[in-house]
């Protein structure tokens, strides 16, 4: 049995002016053939789960082309058509296939396609035909659409946030695709889109209300005949018609059972819609907490969430900490210019420069600093343990550790890299537990890494293109009332 493995995994923040263009993908975001195995084999990613399950089940998972870059704005039309053309050409030339493993995020947007995931799935379906099972595992932040699910045979999604179950869901997807190809099951899928968005600070599946909603989905999934069931949180920073939460069920042959279960989950989500909203600490409130608590206190910089499309170079928290004289602080900044200046000066050198806020959509302003370059690194590190998304290999590019005269320690990166692994610091000789304050550019993603050592995790409502308050954004493409923006009604179709 031969299963094709391919995909385009991108989370598009449509409020970001930075585009996922051909140059960005070409600079290290496209993997072909054995490169996919080298990058993702043995990892806790979805693809790592695919490869491990294929080996365990004795099926041939054939890697074709896979593209991934950090969340930024929409994929350019040129980049999308280039990547889709290559993938579909390989798919057509390499067949026949017994099944397809299509790696999609669920919140991809292209300049010419509001639902880029559905379009790619439709094109894959057109190549392999209606009889070949096509399976995918969406990110929990996918804005799942009926068009996407209709093009697929099996649709699953992460059910943890931080996303530490990617490999588990990837393996489950392979199992279901193989069973469908053998005629052992006949998957029937039902998606119920809901007119509600969940605030980023209420998306941790280990906390309420998501913990109860995921538990409800697990109970539904355990029923006879159910193949999978889950709640999908959606991605509110994508201004698309299908933005919002959804519930998805997969049953072996019984559409009525799948529909009943999906609407049951939808009703559970709708009943918690008020609990799915949140507010956070102001910058000053967060620093008050950080100063009075025993460290390390992790400040989650919501507005500069790299994992949701922000640049990762906001200086809002850094500048406020410097004004207060808070010295024991460590944070990363995506600042290729400052990193290059430190590299040119060399380890041990004293430097004077400005750092951060390099983009028009960056929060804050560049901060002038003086300090000593403690270390220069190539920025590569490995994280073998499961973290957010399951990634194993990381590359920050040329990286400098700068110890500033004001106290804060800055990790200046040339490549945008999420704060989802403590190895990001320990690989540079920094002990995160030794700092009073750790600034993490994220909300839920950093939790898997930093919760084990943090005395407290503080959600900080900072400015930026991933800010908590969604009322700060102007949505132009929503086509339905959406809670909490305006009153919304539970969708028709279920007895309540």
Secondary structure, DSSP 8 states (H G I E B T S, - for coil): -EEEEEEEE--B-TT-S--B-HHHHHTTTEEETHHHHHHHTTSSSHHHHHHHHHHHHT-EEEEEEEEE--SBS-B-HHHHHHHHHHHHHHHHHH---SEEEEEE-S---BTTBTTHHHHHHHHHHHHH-TTSEEEEEE-TT----HHHHHT-SEEEE---SS---HHHHHHHHHHHHHHHHTTS--EEEEEEE-SB---GGG--TTSTTHHHHHHHHHHHHTSTTEEEEEEE---TTS-STT-S-EEEEEEES-HHHHHHHHHHHHHHHHHTTTTT----B-HHHHHHHHHHS-S-EEEEEGGG-GGGT--S---HHHHHHHHHT---EEEEEE-HHHHHHHHHH-TT-EEEEEES--STT-SS--EEEEEEEEEEE--EEE--S--GGG--EEE--SEEEEEETTS-EEEEESS---S--THHHHTTT--GGG-SEEEES-SSTTHHHHTTT-SEEEEE---STT-S-GGGS--SS--S--BTTS-----SSS--
